[in-house]
Amino acid sequence: MIDPKKQYRTRYGREVRIYAVDGGGHKPIHGAIREGDGWFLTSWLYTGAGAIDCNSLIEMKPRIQREVWVNVYPAWLQSDVMYQSKKAADDGAAPDRIACVKVVIDCEEGEGL
């Protein structure tokens, strides 16, 4: 069931606007798909399935964006500690650290975390 409070895109990544989820009939979900500079009206089954699969609705999950710092040590040592700032990484570093690397995480919620 499509929730009007959530954001969706098409299976091929096009931006979508949902106008109604209670339109009645065979395709009760009404909205539009962005194509180029314009919006094209369309409707979907109650499941979000489109007339063609590439227009089916896919929920867009919130994005997680983080910047962390990781101390790197020689190959025989490993580090799995992430720090919220370079200063914190510097303060937590062991004497044999060979680098301090900034890692930017940008993914959808639940994607590999």
N, C-alpha and C positions, 0 to 999 in steps of 0.2 A: 504494500500500500504506500502510495506517495504521500509524504507529509509536507504540507505547504510551508511549514516553518523551516524546512531544510533547504539547502542549495543543491542544485543538480546541474549536470552537463550532459551532452549526448555521449554515446559510446565512443565517438570519434573526437571528443573534446570540445565541441562547439558550446558556446554560452547559451543558457536557456533561461527563459522567464516563465514561471507558472502563474497563470491568472486564476484558475479555478480547479478544484479536484472533485467537484460535485456537479459536473455538467450534465450528468444523466446520459442515457443511451449506451451505445457500444464503446465509445471512447469518452469517458467522463472528465478526463484531465485535459484542460485547455491551456495553451500557452504559445510561446514563440521561440524560434531558434534564430540566433544571430548568424547571418551569412554575409560576409563582407561588411558593408556599411549599413545594412538594413536588417530588419526583423521579419521573419516569415511565420505567419500563423500556422499552428498545427494542433493536433490533439493526439492523445495517447490512451492506451488501454489502462485500466485501473492499476495494473502492475508496473506501468511505465514503459511497456513495450511500444515501439513505434511501428509505423507502416513498413519501414525498412529497418533492419537491425542497427545500422549506423546511427539512427536517430533515437534509439531507445535511451531512456533516462538512467543515469548513473549518479548516485549520491556523491557529492563533494564533501569529503571529511575535512575538518579543520586542519590547518597546516601547523606544524611544529617548527619553530625556527629558534636555534640556539647557537651560541658561539662559545666554544670551550677550548681549553688549553691542555695539551698532553705533553708530559716529559718523555723524551726518547732516550733510551739507554742502548749500550752495545747489544748485539744480537743475542748474546747469552743471557741477558736480563730482559724481563718484560715489564711493561707498565700498563695497568688497566684503570688508572686513576685519571679522571677528568676534573679540571679545575675551572671555576667560573671566571677567573681572571689570570692574566700573565703573572701578576704579582703573587697570587696564591700559588701558581705553579712554581715560580721561582723559590718561594718560601718552603715548598714541600719537596724540592729537588734534592736528590742524593748527589754526592760529589762527582760521580762518574757519568752524569747526564751529558749527552752529546748534542742535544737539541731540545728546543721547546717549540711545539708546533700548534698553530691555531687551526681548529677544525670547525667548519661551519656546517651545522646540521639543518637541512631544509627538506622536510618530508611530510606526507599526510599522516594524521594520527593513526597509530597502529601499524605503520609501514616499517617493519623490521626493527622496531624498538621493543 
